[in-house]
Amino acid sequence: MTENRKTNHKVLFFVENARLFRTTLIGNLYEVAQAYQTVLMLGRNDPEINKALSNKRFFPKLEKVIFFETAFGKKILTKNKKLYKLQKDIIKSYEPDIIITHNDLSPASLYLLRFGKKTGALNIVLQAGFKLGRAEETAKYFYLSSAYLKWPFFIPLTIRVFFVSMKKYLGHFLYFWILPLTVGEFPFLGKSSSILMKGKSGMRDSDYSAVFSKREKDICLEDGVPEEKLCVLEHPLLRKDSRKIFEETFFLKKISKIEDSKALTLMFPAEAIGFRKGNYSLISIKENQKKRLEIINLIASVLGDWKIYIKPHPAVTTLPAKVKKEVEQGFENIRALSKNIIIVDPFDPVDKYIEMSKVIVGMPPASFSLYTVPLQDPGKIALSLDIEKEVFGDIYKGESFGEIEYIDSKEKFVSILKLIKENKYYRENKKELKREGFSNTVNLLNYLLKKKYLKYD
């Protein structure tokens, strides 16, 4: 088969989440579109992203961009059928040799990867978001959250968790069994599921799964991803070439050092409740609101005339109506603390506020946004708060994230804020970001293509 190898490979790049595309995968696409003919399928038409994609200097071999809807919300059957037909037609007309997605856990990606497997394409998953930890731990956290937020308190907790679990299984059955059958496809069998929150990418029809670092690789191995499928491709912001697309397209250039020297952004989590590490005791909505209000008041008190941006996670807009109302009341209480506090649009791009701030603070559970701070600008101060010792509150405690300061007490936080205000803060054990794995996406693809050909030679 060696003599029949193709040299002009074609790539189909598929991303469901436009936010993850902007923060990460556009950097991978930038590299791929320098070397391969590429078609992009993207889950939302964002004007700013669209403007960047239309620049041939950045994406010289990007032939086409196709926007689509995934089968969630209303008209599930119609949207599922439409997406299935769209993917099938693209595979038939474009005949890609490489299919890239950001997961093989969701039905939208699984259709495409199944088509790729049938046509002999190389199926690759690229990490786009942050892995909190093992799937079992993550599922427990979010199942409990649903049990507390979406079901009446008079029902015993064990029964509420059972109801949440049953609802998840019904959702899994709908998306992984019923929807494929409605378009004439066999159900998606397997141990992993985005709806059940089981497993990790790399356990289904992908040939390989690329992750950011050894930490993510170890988590995937523990969850059952075969080691031979895993490879490391660092975040695009760490790579000189792919970094260009972020710097020249999204990162602000008109922010003066004077302006960003007295600004702090607090990444406000979507989770309205929390759980204490060890015994999973509940931190209620009211308790959580009070705790967050105290933290913000503390920041405003110590920093005085600093601007404080509160950047809510976009998922706050999807909370149950009653919970959402309480969160909005909490925002009103936050605004009343100081005229220097600005609560921004949850859908604003987070890189904008990283650029505009000297300090970025994260709260439990650990956010992906805080992870990107030292990648975007190593000069920024990144602080991770875990004052209540919460589940997933100490993710940034380890050596893997030495460039992020982990804080587990109010006293330590106040001390650091005072040092920052006096311009005396210094991260003594700050480590340089460790370079790991492949140097860029094209090198990864070339290596995997070579492995594929050697397998059949």
N, C-alpha and C positions, 0 to 999 in steps of 0.2 A: 504493500500500500504506500510505500515511501514516495514512489514516483507520482502518486495522485494527490499528494498533499497540496492544500490551498495556501497561497501566500497572501492573498488579499482577503483577509477574514472580515466578516460582517458581525456587528454586535447589536443586540437588542437589549437596551438598558431600561429596566422596569422599576418604578418607584411609586408606591401608593401614597406616601406621606410627604407632602411638599415641604413641611417644616424640617423634616430630617434631610430632605434633599438639599435645602439651603444651608443647613449647619454642617453637613458632612459630604454627602454623595456628589454634590456638584463638583467637588474637587477631584473625585475619581473619574467623573464624566469628562472633565477638562483633560485629564491625561489620556483617557481612552480615545477621545475624539481627535487627538493629535496624530494617532497612529492607525486607527481603524474606521472604516465606514460605520456610522452609528445611527440608530433610530432610538429616540427616547420616548417612553410612555410615562406620563406623570399624572398623579392623582388630583391635581388642581391647577387651574390657570392663574398663576400669580403674576401680576404686571411687572414687578421688579425682577423676578426670576426670568420671565419671558424676554425682557429687555436684554438680560445678560446672555441668554441662549441665542439670541439673534445676532450676536457679535461673532462674525466669522474668524476674527483674530484669535478668539478664545476657543472656538469650537469649529475648526476648519473642515472637519469630516462629519459633522452632525448633519445628516441629510433631512431629518424630519422630526418634529415634536408632536406627539399625539396626547391630548388630554382626555381623561376618562373619569368615570365615577365607579367607586366600589359598591358592592351590594349591601349597604347598611342603611338603616333608617327606613324611609318609605319606599314602596315599589321594589322590594327586594328581588322578586322573581324576574321582573322586567330588566332591572339593572344587571342582574347576574347573566341573563341571556345575552344582553347587549355586549357586555364585557367579554364574555366567552367567544362570541362571534367575532368581535374585534381582534382579539388575540389570535384566534385561529386563522383569520384572513391575513394578518400581518406575518405570521409564521409561513403561510403558504406563498405569499407574494414576495416577501423580503428574504426568506431562507437564511436566517442568521446562523452563524457557526458557533457563536457564543451568546449565551443568555445570562444577564446579570440582574439579580434582584437583591433586596435587602432582607429577605427572610424566605424560608420555605416552611412557614408555620401557618400562613393564611391562605384561604381558598383562591384569592385573586392571583397570588404568586404560584400556587400549586398547579392551576390550569396551565400556565405558561411553561413551567418546568416539566410538566408531563408531556406537553407538545415537544419540548426540546429533547427530552429523553427518546421520544419516538423517532425524531429526525436525526439523532446523533449529534446534537449540539452540545457544547461544553456548558454545563449549568453551574454557575458560581453565585454564592451569596456573600455580600459584603456587609460587614457590621456598620450600622448607621447610628444606633442609639447606645445607651449606657446599660450595662448589665448590673442590676442591684446585687444579685447573688443567685444561688441555686433556685431552680424553678419551684421546687417544693416550698421553700421559704417565701418566695414572692407570692405564690398562690395563696398561702395561708394568710399573709398580710392583707391581700385584696379581698379574699373571701370574707374575712372577719370584718373588714371595712364595710362591705356591702351588707353584711348581716346587721350591723349597727345602724347604718344610714338609711337602708331601704325597707326595713321590716319593723313592725311595731315592737316596742320594748316589752310589752306584756307577754310576748311569746318567748319561751325559754331559749337561751342563746344556742344551745345545741340543735334545736329544731330550726332556728333561723339559718344557721350555717348549712343544715341539711337542705333547706329550701333554696338557698343560694347555689349550692352544689347541683341540685336538680335542674335549676334554671340554666346553669352553665352547660350541663349535659344536653339539655334540650336545644340550646343554641348550637352546640357542637354538632348534634345530629342534623339540625337544619342546614348548617353551612357545609359540613363535611360529608353528608350523606344525601339529603333531599335535593339541595341545589345542583350538585353534579348530575344526579339522576334526571332532573328536569331538562338537562341539555344533552342527555344521551351518554353521559360519562359514568364510569365506575366510581363509587365513593372513594374518598381519600382515607385509606386505612393507614394506621401507624400510631406510634406512641406519643408523638408531639402534637400540640394543638395551641393555637393562639388564643382560642376562646377558653379552653380549660386551663390555660397557663401551664402546660406540661411540656417538658423538653426544651431544646434549644435548636436554632437553625443549624442545619447540617444533618438532621436525622431522617430527612425524607428524600426528595428527588434531586437535590443539589449534589453535584459531584464533589464540590469543595466549598468550605466556608472560611472566609478570611475574617479574622478578629484583630482588634487594635493592639493587644499585648499579651504577654504570658498570663497575666491575671485573668483576662477574659477566656483564654485558651483553657486554663485550669478549670474554670467554672463550667465550660462546655463539656470537658472530659468527665467531670463529676456528674453531669446531667445525662451522660450516655452518648455523646457525639463521638463517633469513631475517630481515633487520633489521626489516621491516614487522610481524613477529610479536612483536617484543620491546618491553617497556615496563618502567619501573622503579617498583616499589612497595616502599618501605623496610620494614625489619623491624618487626613490630607493637610491639616494645618501644620504638621511637622515636616512636610516635604516642600522643598524650595519651589519647585515648579507649580504644584497644585495650589500652593498658598497664594499664588498670584491672583487667581480668580476671586478669592475672598477679599484680598487687599484692594484690588482695582474695581471691584463691583459693589461689595457690600459694606466694607469697613469705612467709617467716616474719616475724612481727611481734614475737615475744617474745624475740628474741636481743638481749641488752644490748650496748652498745658496749664494755663491759669484756670481755665474753666473746669477741666477734669480733675484738678488737684484738690478740689473741695466738693466732691460728689461721691455718694455711696449708693449702690444698688442692692436691694434686698430681693433675692429670688423667693417669691411667695409661693409655697406649695399648693397644689390643688387639693391635697388631702385635708379634709375638714377635721378629722380626728387623728389620734395617734395611739401607739401602743408602747409600753415600756419594755425594754429589752429584758429577757429572762423569763418573766411570768406573763407577758402579753396583757398586763392590766391596762384598762382603757384610759386614754386621755380624751375626755369628752369634748364636744364641740365648744361648749362654754369655757371649759378649762383651757382648751387649745387656743381659743380666741384671746383669752386673758393673758396667756403666756406670750403669745406673739405681740400683743399690744404692749406688754411690759418690755419686751426686747426692743421694739421700735421706739418706745418712749426713752429707753436707756440710750439708744443711739443718738436720738435728737438732743437729749440733755447733755451728753458728753461732747458731741461735735458742734453744738451751737448753731452757727450760721451755714453749715453745710447743706447742700441739696441732698435730699434722700428720695431716691426713686424706689417705689414698691412695684416690682414686676411680677404680677400674678401669672401662674402657669395657665396656658390656654384651656386646660381641662376644667378650670373653675366654672366655666360657662356651661358645663354639662352636668353639674351636680343636681341632685333631686331638688325640686322647687323649694321645699321647706328649708333644706340645708343651704341652698343658694341664697335665700332671703337672709338667713343668719350671717352668712359670710359677707354679704353686701352691707349689713348693719355694722359688722366688724370693720369694714373699710371706712364707713362714716366715722366710727370712733377713732380710727387711725388718722384720718384727715384732720380731726379736731385737735390732735396733739400739737401740731406745728404747721405754720404756713409754708415751711420749707419741704414738707412731705408731699410728694406727687405720686398718685397712684395711676399707673400708665395702662394703656390698652393691653390686655392679655395676649393679643395676637401680634403685637409689635415684635419685630425680630430682636432676639436677645443680644445679638452681637452689637447692636446699636448702643445698648446701655453699658455693655462691657467697655466699649470704646469711650463712652462719655464719663466713666467713673474711675476714680482712683482705687476704690475698694468695692469688692463684690462679696456679698454674704449669702451663704446658703443655709437652709434649715431642713430638718428631717422631713420626709425621707430624702436621701442624697439625690441631688439633681444632676442631670447631664450637663446643664448649663454651667455649673461650677467647674465641672471637669474640663470644659473648653476654655476657661479663663486663661490659665497659663499657656495654653496652646495659641490662643489669639494674641496675647501680649504678656510675656513673662514678667514685665515690669509692673503689672497690676497686682494688687494685694487680694488674695482669695482666702476667705475665712469660712470654715464649716462649723456651724453651731450644733451642739448635741447636749444641751444643758439638762434635759430631762432623761438622758440615757435611753433613747428610743430605738425601736427596731429599725434597722437600716440607717440609724443616725451616725454610726461610726465608720461608714464605708471609707471615708477619706482619712482615717486614723493611721492606716498602715504606711509602710515605706513606699508602696506603689505610687502614692500621691504626696510625696514629700514636699512638693511645691505648694501644697494647700495646707493652711494652718488649721488643725483640728482643735476645737475649743469646747471643753466640757463643764465649764462653770461660769457664772456671771462675773465673778471676781476677775477671772482671767480675761474675759471679754472686755470688761471695763478698762483693765490695765492696758490691753492692746489698743483699744480705741484712743486712750489718752496718748500713747506713744505715737499713734498715727497722726493725731491732731497736732502734736508737737514736732512732727516730721522726724521722729526718732525710731520708728519701727524698723526692725531688721529681722529677717527670717534666718536665724542662725543655722538651722539644720536643713535649709532649703537645698534641694538637690537638682542637678541638671536633669532635664527630661531624658530618659534612657531611650536610645534609638534601637528599635527591634525590627526583625523581619525584612520583608521586601522593601526596596527603596521607592517603588512606585507601582501603580496598577498595571501598566503595560509590561513591566518586568515579570509581575506575577502571572499575567495572562500568557506571556510567551513561555514561561516555565511550565505552566499547567498544560498548554497545548503540546509542548514537547513530550511531557509525560503521557499524554493521551496517544500521540503517534507512536511512541516507543512501545506502548502497551499492545498495539495492533500490528506492529512491524514483525 
